Amino acid sequence: MPDWTLMPASERDIEEVKARCRRIVKRRAAVSAGIAAVPLPGVDLAADLGLFAAVIDDINREFGLTPAQIERLQPRFRLVAYEAALSVGGMLIGKLITKELVLQLLRRSGAKLVAKQATRIVPIAGQIASAAIGFIAFRQIGNQHIDACAKVAAELLAAR
């Protein structure tokens, strides 16, 4: 019997988890922006990797979509979870989140990272712009992952 206690049990639960996760993403994006404002090259990227890995793992856990949680499902529901994740492009759903995997995701958002690093050339304004770009990029990627997880959770809910 699948362990549904780890997953949202209704559409309302999914919306509550989404709201909770959006607050988590916003807080971590603010931390990322604060670190990006520090004028030490490379510090923000290292911090972002750790923050991204943690926030993605937290979101997966909130939706019941960590590898361990998915493994507790019956094979039919595991298949539904992985197929739904593929269909929404959720490359981080149901995966062990590592800094290397997050780095791959950040590379896909390369233009924003290049812009963020380039703004460091201009002293004060560059630090402010870098922090703003970092906040927006972090929040955007986090919110996209929340939406993907919510779709997978809805698919699992429908499959029950």
N, C-alpha and C positions, 0 to 999 in steps of 0.2 A: 504494500500500500504506500503510495507516495506521501511524502511529508509536506503537506500544503501549509503547515503552520509557519513556514519560513517565507512564504510568498503572500503578496496582497490577495485577499480573498474576495474582493469585489471591485467594481469600477471606482467606487468612492475611496477604497483603500489605495488604489493605484494613484488617484489624484492626491491623496494625503502624502504618499511616499514621494511623489514628484515634487510637491511643495517643500517637504523636508529636505530633499536632496538639492533643490535649487538654493535653499538657504545655506547648505553646506558648501556648495560650489561658490556662492557669492562671498562667503567668509574666506575660503581658501584663495579665491581670486584676489581679494583685498590683501591677504598676506603676501601673495606673489607680487602684487604691485608694489607693496612696501619694500620688498627685497630688491625689486628691479630699480627702485629709486636710489639704491646705494651704488655709488660710482665705482664698484669693483668688478672688472670684466670677468665673466664666467660664473660669478657667484649666483646670479639670478637663474641661469640655465640649470645649474646643479640643484638649486632649490626647487625650481619648477618641476624637474624630473621626479623628485621625491614627493612633492605636493600632488602632482598629477597622478602618480601611481597610487597614492593613498586615497585621493578623492574618487578615482575610478573604482578602486576596490570597495570603498564605502558605499558607492552607488549600487554596485553589483550586489553587495550584501543586503542593502535595504530592499531590493527587489527580489531577493532570493535567487540570484543568478551568479553566485560564485561557482567555481568548478566543484567544490565539495557539496554545495547545495543542489546543484543540478544532478550530481551523481546519485543523490538520494532519491531521485525521481525514478519512476518505472521507465523502462527503455522507450516506450511509446511517447512519453511526455518529454524525455530527454531529446528525442528526435524533433519533436515539435519546438522545443526551446532552441535548439541549434539551427533548425530550418528558419525559424522566425528571426533569429539573430542575423543569419546570412541575408535574408530578404530585406532587412532594414539597414544593412551595412554596419551592424554593430560588431566591429572586429575585436572589441574588448569585452564583449559579453561572454561570460562563462570561461574566461581564460585566466590563467595565473598572471597577475599584473606584475611586470618587471620594469625596471627603469629602461631596459633596452626596447621593450615593446612600446613604452611611452615615447621614447626617442624617435621611433619609427613614425608614430602619430604626429609628433611635433615636426618632423621633417616634411610631412604632407602639408603642414601649415607654414612652410618655409618662408614664404614672402613676408608674413607678419613677424617672424623671428628675425629676418634680415633687417626689416624696418626697425624693429625694436633695438637691435644692436647698432644700427647706423645712427640712431638718434643719440647715442651716447657721445658722439663726437662733439655735439653742441652742449656745453656744460649744463647749466641749470635747466633750461628749457628741454634739453635732450633727456634729462633724467625724468622730468615730469611726463614727457611724451612716451618714453620707454615704459614707465609705470602704467600709463593709460592703455597703451597697446597691449601690454602684458595682461592687464585686468580683463580687457575685452576678449582677447584670444582665449585666455583660460576659461572665462565664463561661457564663451561660445562653444568650445569643445566639450566642456562639462555638461552644458544644457543639451547639446546634441546627443550625448551619451545617455542622459536621463530620458530623453524622448525615445531613443532606441530601446532602452530597457522597458519603458512603459508599454511600448508596442509588443515586445516579447511577452511581458506579463499579461497583457490583454489576450494574446494568442493562447497562452497557457490556460487562462481563465475560461476562454471559449471552448478549449479542448476538453475541459473537465466534463 
